[in-house]
C-alpha cells in the first residue's frame, strides 16, 4: 500500500486586511484585526496542491488618517464586511512531505480565482448608512443615466506567496501574504467624479437627504469641494486588497492498494 494524496483542513487564522487604492487614495490600515479563514487543500504529489478557501474579514479606512491634504479635505470613510470563496493552486518550491525529517519545510506560490461579497457603510450622527443603496456618485439619478448601481458581489484574483512548516506527522504551520486583484472599483464606494448637489434633491423642503450629506463630506472640514464633475476617486484601476494570514492545518492521508495482477 502506498499513499496517493494528502488532504488538509485548516484551523483558525489571523487575517490582516489591507486596502490598496491607486494613487494611495486609501492607505493600509494600522489597526490589526482578528478574522477567520477556512480551507480544504488536496495535495497532488509533493509539489502541487489545489485548495478551496473561505475568508471573512472586516476592512475600512478614513481620509482623516491620510497625510495628504486633499484627501483630508475630501473626508470620506467606509467600513465593509467581506466574505470570499476562492479556488487556488499552490506550487511548492521544495518537496513537502508531512512527517518526513527531510522535507518538512517549503516556500510556495499561490494563485486562483474567487468571488466575494461586500457592502460599504459609514456613520452619520451616530446612525449607520449603507452607501451602495444611496447612489453617492449619482447612481439612479436622471442626471447620470449611465451610472448604474454597482453589485455587492465581485470577482477576486488571488496572487501571493507563503511558507509552510510541518510541526509533526499531521500538523502544519503556515504564513502567507496574498494580494487580491478585483473586478470592482466600489469596494470603498469611491470610483469616479462627484455628481453634484442637483443629483440629490431634497425630499422634504429644507431637509437634506443622507445621500446628499454623505456624497461629499468636505463640509465637515471647511468649504465644500464636491462640485459636479470634480474627481472623487480614480476609475482607471480596480480596487485591490491583501490578506496576511497565519494558518494551522491538519493533514489526512489516503491510501490506495495496488491492483492484484
Phi and psi in degrees as GROMACS dihedral restraints (atoms count N, CA, C in turn):
[ dihedral_restraints ]
;  ai    aj    ak    al  type     phi  dphi    fc
    3     4     5     6     1  -140.8    20    10
    4     5     6     7     1   150.3    20    10
    6     7     8     9     1   -67.8    20    10
    7     8     9    10     1   138.7    20    10
    9    10    11    12     1  -101.1    20    10
   10    11    12    13     1   -38.4    20    10
   12    13    14    15     1  -162.5    20    10
   13    14    15    16     1   168.7    20    10
   15    16    17    18     1  -123.0    20    10
   16    17    18    19     1   147.8    20    10
   18    19    20    21     1  -120.3    20    10
   19    20    21    22     1   149.0    20    10
   21    22    23    24     1  -128.5    20    10
   22    23    24    25     1   139.9    20    10
   24    25    26    27     1  -120.7    20    10
   25    26    27    28     1   137.6    20    10
   27    28    29    30     1   -90.3    20    10
   28    29    30    31     1   159.9    20    10
   30    31    32    33     1  -100.2    20    10
   31    32    33    34     1  -148.1    20    10
   33    34    35    36     1   -78.8    20    10
   34    35    36    37     1   168.2    20    10
   36    37    38    39     1  -147.0    20    10
   37    38    39    40     1   150.7    20    10
   39    40    41    42     1   -92.1    20    10
   40    41    42    43     1   118.1    20    10
   42    43    44    45     1  -117.4    20    10
   43    44    45    46     1   124.3    20    10
   45    46    47    48     1  -111.4    20    10
   46    47    48    49     1   103.7    20    10
   48    49    50    51     1   -76.0    20    10
   49    50    51    52     1   140.3    20    10
   51    52    53    54     1  -131.5    20    10
   52    53    54    55     1   124.9    20    10
   54    55    56    57     1   -87.1    20    10
   55    56    57    58     1   138.2    20    10
   57    58    59    60     1  -128.8    20    10
   58    59    60    61     1   121.4    20    10
   60    61    62    63     1  -125.7    20    10
   61    62    63    64     1   136.6    20    10
   63    64    65    66     1   -53.9    20    10
   64    65    66    67     1   143.2    20    10
   66    67    68    69     1    65.0    20    10
   67    68    69    70     1    22.3    20    10
   69    70    71    72     1    50.3    20    10
   70    71    72    73     1    39.0    20    10
   72    73    74    75     1   -61.5    20    10
   73    74    75    76     1   -36.4    20    10
   75    76    77    78     1  -125.4    20    10
   76    77    78    79     1   133.6    20    10
   78    79    80    81     1  -106.3    20    10
   79    80    81    82     1   163.4    20    10
   81    82    83    84     1   -57.6    20    10
   82    83    84    85     1   139.0    20    10
   84    85    86    87     1   -68.5    20    10
   85    86    87    88     1   145.4    20    10
   87    88    89    90     1   -98.4    20    10
   88    89    90    91     1    -2.3    20    10
   90    91    92    93     1  -101.6    20    10
   91    92    93    94     1   111.8    20    10
   93    94    95    96     1   -67.3    20    10
   94    95    96    97     1   151.4    20    10
   96    97    98    99     1  -142.8    20    10
   97    98    99   100     1   146.3    20    10
   99   100   101   102     1   -92.2    20    10
  100   101   102   103     1   119.7    20    10
  102   103   104   105     1  -133.9    20    10
  103   104   105   106     1  -174.7    20    10
  105   106   107   108     1  -129.4    20    10
  106   107   108   109     1   148.8    20    10
  108   109   110   111     1  -141.3    20    10
  109   110   111   112     1   138.8    20    10
  111   112   113   114     1  -127.2    20    10
  112   113   114   115     1   137.2    20    10
  114   115   116   117     1  -143.9    20    10
  115   116   117   118     1   154.3    20    10
  117   118   119   120     1  -121.9    20    10
  118   119   120   121     1   121.2    20    10
  120   121   122   123     1  -122.7    20    10
  121   122   123   124     1   128.4    20    10
  123   124   125   126     1  -107.7    20    10
  124   125   126   127     1   123.6    20    10
  126   127   128   129     1   -93.5    20    10
  127   128   129   130     1   128.2    20    10
  129   130   131   132     1  -108.4    20    10
  130   131   132   133     1   100.1    20    10
  132   133   134   135     1    74.4    20    10
  133   134   135   136     1  -155.3    20    10
  135   136   137   138     1  -106.0    20    10
  136   137   138   139     1     3.7    20    10
  138   139   140   141     1  -123.9    20    10
  139   140   141   142     1   -25.6    20    10
  141   142   143   144     1  -122.8    20    10
  142   143   144   145     1   139.9    20    10
  144   145   146   147     1  -145.3    20    10
  145   146   147   148     1   153.2    20    10
  147   148   149   150     1  -119.0    20    10
  148   149   150   151     1   136.5    20    10
  150   151   152   153     1  -131.9    20    10
  151   152   153   154     1   148.8    20    10
  153   154   155   156     1  -111.4    20    10
  154   155   156   157     1   122.7    20    10
  156   157   158   159     1  -129.0    20    10
  157   158   159   160     1   147.6    20    10
  159   160   161   162     1  -124.5    20    10
  160   161   162   163     1   131.9    20    10
  162   163   164   165     1  -123.0    20    10
  163   164   165   166     1   146.9    20    10
  165   166   167   168     1  -133.1    20    10
  166   167   168   169     1   132.2    20    10
  168   169   170   171     1  -151.7    20    10
  169   170   171   172     1   155.6    20    10
  171   172   173   174     1  -115.9    20    10
  172   173   174   175     1   131.4    20    10
  174   175   176   177     1  -137.1    20    10
  175   176   177   178     1   164.0    20    10
  177   178   179   180     1   173.9    20    10
  178   179   180   181     1   172.3    20    10
  180   181   182   183     1  -163.6    20    10
  181   182   183   184     1   160.5    20    10
  183   184   185   186     1  -132.4    20    10
  184   185   186   187     1   136.5    20    10
  186   187   188   189     1   -61.0    20    10
  187   188   189   190     1   -20.2    20    10
  189   190   191   192     1   -61.4    20    10
  190   191   192   193     1   -24.2    20    10
  192   193   194   195     1   -87.3    20    10
  193   194   195   196     1    -7.5    20    10
  195   196   197   198     1   -74.5    20    10
  196   197   198   199     1   151.2    20    10
  198   199   200   201     1   -95.7    20    10
  199   200   201   202     1    -0.4    20    10
  201   202   203   204     1   -94.6    20    10
  202   203   204   205     1   124.8    20    10
  204   205   206   207     1   -60.4    20    10
  205   206   207   208     1   -42.3    20    10
  207   208   209   210     1   -64.8    20    10
  208   209   210   211     1   -31.2    20    10
  210   211   212   213     1   -74.5    20    10
  211   212   213   214     1   -37.0    20    10
  213   214   215   216     1   -61.4    20    10
  214   215   216   217     1   -40.3    20    10
  216   217   218   219     1   -68.3    20    10
  217   218   219   220     1   -35.5    20    10
  219   220   221   222     1   -60.7    20    10
  220   221   222   223     1   -44.6    20    10
  222   223   224   225     1    64.9    20    10
  223   224   225   226     1    33.4    20    10
  225   226   227   228     1   -92.5    20    10
  226   227   228   229     1   159.3    20    10
  228   229   230   231     1  -155.1    20    10
  229   230   231   232     1   162.5    20    10
  231   232   233   234     1  -157.5    20    10
  232   233   234   235     1   160.2    20    10
  234   235   236   237     1  -137.4    20    10
  235   236   237   238     1   154.5    20    10
  237   238   239   240     1  -157.8    20    10
  238   239   240   241     1   143.0    20    10
  240   241   242   243     1   -96.6    20    10
  241   242   243   244     1   129.8    20    10
  243   244   245   246     1  -118.2    20    10
  244   245   246   247     1   126.4    20    10
  246   247   248   249     1  -116.4    20    10
  247   248   249   250     1   128.8    20    10
  249   250   251   252     1  -134.3    20    10
  250   251   252   253     1   141.2    20    10
  252   253   254   255     1  -121.2    20    10
  253   254   255   256     1   134.9    20    10
  255   256   257   258     1  -143.1    20    10
  256   257   258   259     1   156.7    20    10
  258   259   260   261     1  -118.2    20    10
  259   260   261   262     1   126.5    20    10
  261   262   263   264     1  -134.2    20    10
  262   263   264   265     1   150.3    20    10
  264   265   266   267     1  -103.8    20    10
  265   266   267   268     1   133.2    20    10
  267   268   269   270     1  -111.1    20    10
  268   269   270   271     1   135.5    20    10
  270   271   272   273     1  -129.0    20    10
  271   272   273   274     1   111.8    20    10
  273   274   275   276     1   -76.3    20    10
  274   275   276   277     1   144.4    20    10
  276   277   278   279     1   -77.2    20    10
  277   278   279   280     1   -34.9    20    10
  279   280   281   282     1  -121.8    20    10
  280   281   282   283     1   164.7    20    10
  282   283   284   285     1   -59.9    20    10
  283   284   285   286     1   139.3    20    10
  285   286   287   288     1  -131.5    20    10
  286   287   288   289     1   112.8    20    10
  288   289   290   291     1  -131.1    20    10
  289   290   291   292     1   101.1    20    10
  291   292   293   294     1   -54.4    20    10
  292   293   294   295     1   134.4    20    10
  294   295   296   297     1    91.6    20    10
  295   296   297   298     1   -11.5    20    10
  297   298   299   300     1   -83.4    20    10
  298   299   300   301     1   138.2    20    10
  300   301   302   303     1   -76.8    20    10
  301   302   303   304     1    -4.9    20    10
  303   304   305   306     1  -115.8    20    10
  304   305   306   307     1   -28.2    20    10
  306   307   308   309     1  -122.7    20    10
  307   308   309   310     1    58.8    20    10
  309   310   311   312     1  -106.5    20    10
  310   311   312   313     1     1.5    20    10
  312   313   314   315     1  -144.1    20    10
  313   314   315   316     1   141.6    20    10
  315   316   317   318     1  -161.7    20    10
  316   317   318   319     1   140.9    20    10
  318   319   320   321     1   -79.7    20    10
  319   320   321   322     1   160.9    20    10
  321   322   323   324     1  -153.2    20    10
  322   323   324   325     1   160.7    20    10
  324   325   326   327     1  -111.5    20    10
  325   326   327   328     1   153.9    20    10
  327   328   329   330     1  -142.6    20    10
  328   329   330   331     1   142.8    20    10
  330   331   332   333     1  -155.3    20    10
  331   332   333   334     1   159.9    20    10
  333   334   335   336     1   178.7    20    10
  334   335   336   337     1  -153.7    20    10
  336   337   338   339     1  -144.1    20    10
  337   338   339   340     1   147.5    20    10
  339   340   341   342     1  -149.8    20    10
  340   341   342   343     1   175.4    20    10
  342   343   344   345     1  -132.0    20    10
  343   344   345   346     1   138.2    20    10
  345   346   347   348     1  -139.1    20    10
  346   347   348   349     1   155.5    20    10
  348   349   350   351     1  -110.7    20    10
  349   350   351   352     1   149.6    20    10
  351   352   353   354     1  -154.3    20    10
  352   353   354   355     1   158.9    20    10
  354   355   356   357     1  -160.3    20    10
  355   356   357   358     1    87.3    20    10
  357   358   359   360     1   -63.4    20    10
  358   359   360   361     1   142.1    20    10
  360   361   362   363     1  -142.3    20    10
  361   362   363   364     1   166.6    20    10
  363   364   365   366     1  -150.0    20    10
  364   365   366   367     1   179.8    20    10
  366   367   368   369     1  -122.4    20    10
  367   368   369   370     1   141.6    20    10
  369   370   371   372     1  -136.9    20    10
  370   371   372   373     1   119.0    20    10
  372   373   374   375     1    53.6    20    10
  373   374   375   376     1    39.2    20    10
  375   376   377   378     1    81.1    20    10
  376   377   378   379     1    -1.5    20    10
  378   379   380   381     1  -106.0    20    10
  379   380   381   382     1   139.4    20    10
  381   382   383   384     1   -86.3    20    10
  382   383   384   385     1   133.0    20    10
  384   385   386   387     1  -130.0    20    10
  385   386   387   388     1   129.6    20    10
  387   388   389   390     1   -83.2    20    10
  388   389   390   391     1   124.3    20    10
  390   391   392   393     1   -76.9    20    10
  391   392   393   394     1   -31.1    20    10
  393   394   395   396     1   -58.2    20    10
  394   395   396   397     1   -43.9    20    10
  396   397   398   399     1   -73.2    20    10
  397   398   399   400     1   -17.6    20    10
  399   400   401   402     1   -80.0    20    10
  400   401   402   403     1   -19.8    20    10
  402   403   404   405     1    63.4    20    10
  403   404   405   406     1    54.9    20    10
  405   406   407   408     1   -68.5    20    10
  406   407   408   409     1   -11.2    20    10
  408   409   410   411     1  -113.9    20    10
  409   410   411   412     1    26.5    20    10
  411   412   413   414     1    92.1    20    10
  412   413   414   415     1     6.0    20    10
  414   415   416   417     1   -61.2    20    10
  415   416   417   418     1   130.5    20    10
  417   418   419   420     1    88.8    20    10
  418   419   420   421     1    -7.0    20    10
  420   421   422   423     1   -86.7    20    10
  421   422   423   424     1   141.5    20    10
  423   424   425   426     1   -64.6    20    10
  424   425   426   427     1   -19.9    20    10
  426   427   428   429     1   -74.0    20    10
  427   428   429   430     1   -19.4    20    10
  429   430   431   432     1  -133.4    20    10
  430   431   432   433     1    68.5    20    10
  432   433   434   435     1   -63.3    20    10
  433   434   435   436     1   -19.0    20    10
  435   436   437   438     1   -85.4    20    10
  436   437   438   439     1    -9.3    20    10
  438   439   440   441     1   -97.3    20    10
  439   440   441   442     1   106.0    20    10
  441   442   443   444     1   -96.5    20    10
  442   443   444   445     1   154.6    20    10
  444   445   446   447     1   -63.4    20    10
  445   446   447   448     1   130.2    20    10
  447   448   449   450     1   -78.4    20    10
  448   449   450   451     1   153.9    20    10
  450   451   452   453     1   -76.9    20    10
  451   452   453   454     1   154.4    20    10
  453   454   455   456     1   -90.6    20    10
  454   455   456   457     1    10.3    20    10
  456   457   458   459     1  -127.3    20    10
  457   458   459   460     1   148.1    20    10
  459   460   461   462     1  -153.1    20    10
  460   461   462   463     1   168.7    20    10
  462   463   464   465     1   -94.3    20    10
  463   464   465   466     1   147.3    20    10
  465   466   467   468     1  -122.4    20    10
  466   467   468   469     1   152.4    20    10
  468   469   470   471     1  -130.7    20    10
  469   470   471   472     1    88.1    20    10
  471   472   473   474     1   -68.4    20    10
  472   473   474   475     1   140.1    20    10
  474   475   476   477     1  -150.0    20    10
  475   476   477   478     1   121.1    20    10
  477   478   479   480     1  -169.6    20    10
  478   479   480   481     1  -170.6    20    10
  480   481   482   483     1  -135.6    20    10
  481   482   483   484     1   157.8    20    10
  483   484   485   486     1  -158.7    20    10
  484   485   486   487     1   178.2    20    10
  486   487   488   489     1  -135.4    20    10
  487   488   489   490     1   149.4    20    10
  489   490   491   492     1  -138.3    20    10
  490   491   492   493     1   148.8    20    10
  492   493   494   495     1  -136.6    20    10
  493   494   495   496     1   127.5    20    10
  495   496   497   498     1   -82.9    20    10
  496   497   498   499     1   115.6    20    10
  498   499   500   501     1   -82.2    20    10
  499   500   501   502     1   -23.3    20    10
  501   502   503   504     1  -166.7    20    10
  502   503   504   505     1  -164.2    20    10
  504   505   506   507     1   -54.7    20    10
  505   506   507   508     1   -43.7    20    10
  507   508   509   510     1  -125.8    20    10
  508   509   510   511     1     0.8    20    10
  510   511   512   513     1  -111.5    20    10
  511   512   513   514     1   129.6    20    10
  513   514   515   516     1  -125.2    20    10
  514   515   516   517     1   138.8    20    10
  516   517   518   519     1  -110.2    20    10
  517   518   519   520     1   134.9    20    10
  519   520   521   522     1  -140.0    20    10
  520   521   522   523     1   157.6    20    10
  522   523   524   525     1  -142.3    20    10
  523   524   525   526     1   134.7    20    10
  525   526   527   528     1  -147.8    20    10
  526   527   528   529     1   153.5    20    10
  528   529   530   531     1  -124.6    20    10
  529   530   531   532     1   119.0    20    10
  531   532   533   534     1  -125.5    20    10
  532   533   534   535     1   121.1    20    10
  534   535   536   537     1   -85.9    20    10
  535   536   537   538     1   134.6    20    10
  537   538   539   540     1  -116.8    20    10
  538   539   540   541     1   111.9    20    10
  540   541   542   543     1   -80.6    20    10
  541   542   543   544     1   148.5    20    10
  543   544   545   546     1  -131.2    20    10
  544   545   546   547     1   170.8    20    10
  546   547   548   549     1  -100.3    20    10
  547   548   549   550     1     9.1    20    10
  549   550   551   552     1  -121.8    20    10
  550   551   552   553     1   152.6    20    10
  552   553   554   555     1  -114.3    20    10
  553   554   555   556     1    16.5    20    10
  555   556   557   558     1  -121.3    20    10
  556   557   558   559     1    24.4    20    10
  558   559   560   561     1   -57.3    20    10
  559   560   561   562     1   -33.9    20    10
  561   562   563   564     1  -106.0    20    10
  562   563   564   565     1     7.5    20    10
  564   565   566   567     1    66.2    20    10
  565   566   567   568     1    21.4    20    10
  567   568   569   570     1  -129.3    20    10
  568   569   570   571     1   127.0    20    10
  570   571   572   573     1  -146.3    20    10
  571   572   573   574     1   -55.9    20    10
  573   574   575   576     1  -111.9    20    10
  574   575   576   577     1  -116.3    20    10
  576   577   578   579     1  -118.1    20    10
  577   578   579   580     1   164.9    20    10
  579   580   581   582     1   -64.5    20    10
  580   581   582   583     1   141.8    20    10
  582   583   584   585     1   -85.1    20    10
  583   584   585   586     1   -20.7    20    10
  585   586   587   588     1    89.9    20    10
  586   587   588   589     1   158.6    20    10
  588   589   590   591     1   -64.1    20    10
  589   590   591   592     1   -29.9    20    10
  591   592   593   594     1   -64.1    20    10
  592   593   594   595     1   -20.9    20    10
  594   595   596   597     1   -79.8    20    10
  595   596   597   598     1    -4.8    20    10
  597   598   599   600     1  -131.0    20    10
  598   599   600   601     1    68.2    20    10
  600   601   602   603     1   -66.3    20    10
  601   602   603   604     1   153.5    20    10
  603   604   605   606     1   -72.8    20    10
  604   605   606   607     1   133.2    20    10
  606   607   608   609     1   -86.6    20    10
  607   608   609   610     1   -28.0    20    10
  609   610   611   612     1  -120.5    20    10
  610   611   612   613     1   126.4    20    10
  612   613   614   615     1   -51.9    20    10
  613   614   615   616     1   127.3    20    10
  615   616   617   618     1    83.7    20    10
  616   617   618   619     1     0.9    20    10
  618   619   620   621     1  -122.6    20    10
  619   620   621   622     1   116.7    20    10
  621   622   623   624     1   -77.3    20    10
  622   623   624   625     1   144.6    20    10
  624   625   626   627     1   -77.4    20    10
  625   626   627   628     1   158.9    20    10
  627   628   629   630     1   -56.6    20    10
  628   629   630   631     1   -37.3    20    10
  630   631   632   633     1   -61.2    20    10
  631   632   633   634     1   -41.5    20    10
  633   634   635   636     1   -61.3    20    10
  634   635   636   637     1   -43.7    20    10
  636   637   638   639     1   -74.9    20    10
  637   638   639   640     1   -26.4    20    10
  639   640   641   642     1   -98.1    20    10
  640   641   642   643     1   -16.9    20    10
  642   643   644   645     1   -72.4    20    10
  643   644   645   646     1   -24.6    20    10
  645   646   647   648     1  -147.5    20    10
  646   647   648   649     1   103.6    20    10
  648   649   650   651     1  -102.6    20    10
  649   650   651   652     1    17.5    20    10
  651   652   653   654     1   -67.6    20    10
  652   653   654   655     1   -17.1    20    10
  654   655   656   657     1   -63.7    20    10
  655   656   657   658     1   -18.0    20    10
  657   658   659   660     1   -80.3    20    10
  658   659   660   661     1   -13.4    20    10
  660   661   662   663     1  -118.9    20    10
  661   662   663   664     1     2.0    20    10
  663   664   665   666     1   148.4    20    10
  664   665   666   667     1  -148.8    20    10
  666   667   668   669     1   -65.3    20    10
  667   668   669   670     1   140.6    20    10
  669   670   671   672     1   -65.9    20    10
  670   671   672   673     1   140.2    20    10
  672   673   674   675     1  -114.9    20    10
  673   674   675   676     1    -5.1    20    10
  675   676   677   678     1   -83.1    20    10
  676   677   678   679     1    62.5    20    10
  678   679   680   681     1   -76.0    20    10
  679   680   681   682     1   148.5    20    10
  681   682   683   684     1   -56.8    20    10
  682   683   684   685     1   129.1    20    10
  684   685   686   687     1    91.2    20    10
  685   686   687   688     1   -10.9    20    10
  687   688   689   690     1   -79.1    20    10
  688   689   690   691     1   144.6    20    10
  690   691   692   693     1   -60.4    20    10
  691   692   693   694     1   129.1    20    10
  693   694   695   696     1  -111.5    20    10
  694   695   696   697     1   -38.5    20    10
  696   697   698   699     1  -137.5    20    10
  697   698   699   700     1  -158.2    20    10
  699   700   701   702     1  -136.4    20    10
  700   701   702   703     1   106.0    20    10
  702   703   704   705     1   -91.5    20    10
  703   704   705   706     1     3.0    20    10
  705   706   707   708     1   -78.1    20    10
  706   707   708   709     1   -13.8    20    10
  708   709   710   711     1  -142.6    20    10
  709   710   711   712     1   140.4    20    10
  711   712   713   714     1   -72.4    20    10
  712   713   714   715     1   161.5    20    10
  714   715   716   717     1   -69.3    20    10
  715   716   717   718     1   156.3    20    10
  717   718   719   720     1  -141.0    20    10
  718   719   720   721     1   155.2    20    10
  720   721   722   723     1  -150.7    20    10
  721   722   723   724     1   165.4    20    10
  723   724   725   726     1  -126.9    20    10
  724   725   726   727     1   139.0    20    10
  726   727   728   729     1  -111.4    20    10
  727   728   729   730     1   127.5    20    10
  729   730   731   732     1  -109.4    20    10
  730   731   732   733     1   122.0    20    10
  732   733   734   735     1  -129.1    20    10
  733   734   735   736     1   138.9    20    10
  735   736   737   738     1  -111.0    20    10
  736   737   738   739     1   118.8    20    10
  738   739   740   741     1  -120.5    20    10
  739   740   741   742     1   153.8    20    10
  741   742   743   744     1  -130.6    20    10
  742   743   744   745     1   123.1    20    10
  744   745   746   747     1  -130.7    20    10
  745   746   747   748     1   159.2    20    10
  747   748   749   750     1  -119.3    20    10
  748   749   750   751     1   131.1    20    10
  750   751   752   753     1   -94.9    20    10
  751   752   753   754     1   141.3    20    10
  753   754   755   756     1  -124.4    20    10
  754   755   756   757     1   124.4    20    10
  756   757   758   759     1   -97.3    20    10
  757   758   759   760     1   142.0    20    10
  759   760   761   762     1  -114.9    20    10
  760   761   762   763     1   152.3    20    10
  762   763   764   765     1  -128.2    20    10
  763   764   765   766     1   148.6    20    10
  765   766   767   768     1  -122.7    20    10
  766   767   768   769     1   133.1    20    10
  768   769   770   771     1   -87.8    20    10
  769   770   771   772     1   139.3    20    10
  771   772   773   774     1   -65.4    20    10
  772   773   774   775     1   144.3    20    10
  774   775   776   777     1   -66.7    20    10
  775   776   777   778     1   136.5    20    10
  777   778   779   780     1   -67.6    20    10
  778   779   780   781     1   139.9    20    10
